[in-house]
Amino acid sequence: MWEDLYETYQKELLAYGTRMSGSKELAEDLVQETFIKALIHTNTVTDLSPSKQRAWLYRTFKNLFFDRCRRAVLEQEYFHSVQPQMTESCGILEVENAMLLQTVAPQDRAIFQLRYFDGYTAQEISQMLNIPPGTVRSKLSRCRAHLKEQLQT
């Protein structure tokens, strides 16, 4: 069933995603994530008729795309709010940023670095550290608030 589903809708979803995102690479990633979600939700997908399976795949793809867009916007806003507006050399800023990160608790600092320096998602970090994704997001939020407060003082 999975091979048929993939062969039937992969090219269609890829074309849809490329038009939607303007990037074939992003569309390929999202198609892969869509089919992974389908595998995770096997019971739901197998109970659907073929037309509803197609609709489920498209809806999932679209939701993943919008999630990715929202995340990109939020990260952009965050980086602009945290980035100091100074004209000092990059080396000095790196040292100051490293010192600023030292004010964060070690576990929170590790989560922050995994997310914003290494690019892992909250879900991936939660799996790595064996903690709930909500806890990861909560710690990231507290960490961002703390860093923002430190930058404003």
C-alpha positions as CSV (number, residue, x, y, z in Angstrom):
1,M,0.0,0.0,0.0
2,W,2.8,2.5,0.9
3,E,4.6,2.0,-2.3
4,D,1.4,2.6,-4.3
5,L,0.6,5.7,-2.3
6,Y,4.1,7.0,-2.7
7,E,4.3,6.3,-6.4
8,T,0.9,7.7,-7.0
9,Y,1.3,11.0,-5.1
10,Q,5.0,11.8,-4.8
11,K,5.5,13.5,-8.1
12,E,2.2,15.3,-7.8
13,L,3.0,16.6,-4.3
14,L,6.5,17.6,-5.4
15,A,5.1,19.7,-8.3
16,Y,2.6,21.2,-5.9
17,G,5.3,22.0,-3.3
18,T,7.7,23.4,-5.8
19,R,5.0,25.8,-7.1
20,M,4.0,26.7,-3.5
21,S,7.5,27.2,-2.1
22,G,9.5,28.2,-5.1
23,S,12.2,25.7,-4.1
24,K,12.5,22.2,-5.4
25,E,14.8,21.2,-2.5
26,L,12.3,22.5,0.1
27,A,9.5,20.7,-1.6
28,E,11.5,17.5,-1.6
29,D,12.1,17.8,2.1
30,L,8.4,18.5,2.8
31,V,7.2,15.6,0.6
32,Q,9.5,13.3,2.6
33,E,8.2,14.7,5.9
34,T,4.6,14.3,4.6
35,F,5.1,10.6,3.9
36,I,6.9,10.1,7.3
37,K,3.8,11.6,8.9
38,A,1.7,9.3,6.9
39,L,3.7,6.3,8.2
40,I,3.4,7.6,11.8
41,H,-0.3,7.9,11.3
42,T,-0.7,4.6,9.6
43,N,-4.1,3.7,11.2
44,T,-5.6,7.0,10.1
45,V,-4.3,6.9,6.5
46,T,-5.1,3.2,5.9
47,D,-8.7,3.7,7.0
48,L,-9.3,6.5,4.4
49,S,-10.5,6.1,0.8
50,P,-8.0,6.9,-1.9
51,S,-9.4,10.3,-2.5
52,K,-9.4,11.1,1.2
53,Q,-5.8,9.8,1.4
54,R,-4.8,12.2,-1.3
55,A,-6.6,15.1,0.6
56,W,-4.8,14.0,3.8
57,L,-1.4,14.1,2.1
58,Y,-2.1,17.5,0.6
59,R,-3.4,19.0,3.9
60,T,-0.4,17.5,5.8
61,F,2.0,18.9,3.2
62,K,0.4,22.3,3.3
63,N,0.5,22.4,7.2
64,L,4.2,21.4,7.2
65,F,4.9,24.1,4.7
66,F,3.1,26.8,6.8
67,D,4.8,25.5,10.0
68,R,8.2,25.9,8.3
69,C,7.3,29.4,7.2
70,R,6.0,30.5,10.6
71,R,9.2,29.1,12.2
72,A,11.4,30.9,9.7
73,V,9.6,34.2,10.4
74,L,9.8,33.8,14.2
75,E,13.5,32.9,14.0
76,Q,14.2,35.9,11.9
77,E,12.4,38.2,14.3
78,Y,14.2,36.6,17.2
79,F,17.6,37.0,15.7
80,H,16.9,40.6,14.8
81,S,15.8,41.3,18.4
82,V,18.8,39.6,20.0
83,Q,21.4,40.8,17.6
84,P,23.2,43.8,19.2
85,Q,23.2,47.0,17.1
86,M,26.8,47.8,17.6
87,T,29.6,48.4,15.2
88,E,32.3,46.5,17.1
89,S,34.3,43.9,15.4
90,C,32.8,40.4,14.9
91,G,35.4,38.8,17.3
92,I,34.4,41.0,20.2
93,L,30.7,40.3,19.5
94,E,31.3,36.5,19.5
95,V,33.1,36.8,22.9
96,E,30.3,38.9,24.3
97,N,27.7,36.4,23.0
98,A,29.6,33.5,24.5
99,M,29.8,35.4,27.8
100,L,26.0,36.2,27.6
101,L,25.2,32.5,27.0
102,Q,27.2,31.6,30.1
103,T,24.5,33.3,32.2
104,V,22.0,30.6,31.1
105,A,21.7,27.3,33.0
106,P,23.9,24.6,31.4
107,Q,21.0,22.3,30.3
108,D,19.1,25.3,28.9
109,R,22.2,26.6,27.1
110,A,22.7,23.1,25.5
111,I,19.1,23.2,24.3
112,F,19.5,26.7,23.0
113,Q,22.7,25.9,21.1
114,L,21.2,22.7,19.6
115,R,18.2,24.7,18.4
116,Y,19.8,28.0,17.2
117,F,23.4,27.1,16.4
118,D,23.0,23.5,15.2
119,G,19.5,23.9,13.6
120,Y,17.7,21.0,15.3
121,T,13.9,21.2,15.8
122,A,12.3,21.0,19.2
123,Q,11.0,17.5,18.3
124,E,14.6,16.4,17.4
125,I,16.0,17.9,20.6
126,S,13.3,16.2,22.7
127,Q,14.2,12.8,21.2
128,M,17.9,13.4,21.8
129,L,17.5,14.5,25.4
130,N,14.5,12.2,26.2
131,I,12.3,15.1,27.4
132,P,8.9,16.2,26.1
133,P,8.9,18.6,23.1
134,G,6.8,21.0,25.1
135,T,9.5,21.2,27.8
136,V,12.1,21.9,25.1
137,R,9.9,24.8,23.7
138,S,9.3,26.1,27.2
139,K,13.0,26.1,28.0
140,L,13.8,27.8,24.7
141,S,11.2,30.5,25.4
142,R,12.6,31.1,28.9
143,C,16.1,31.2,27.5
144,R,15.2,33.7,24.8
145,A,13.4,36.0,27.4
146,H,16.4,35.8,29.7
147,L,18.9,36.7,26.9
148,K,16.7,39.5,25.7
149,E,16.5,40.9,29.2
150,Q,20.3,40.6,29.6
151,L,20.8,42.5,26.3
152,Q,18.5,45.3,27.3
153,T,20.3,45.9,30.6
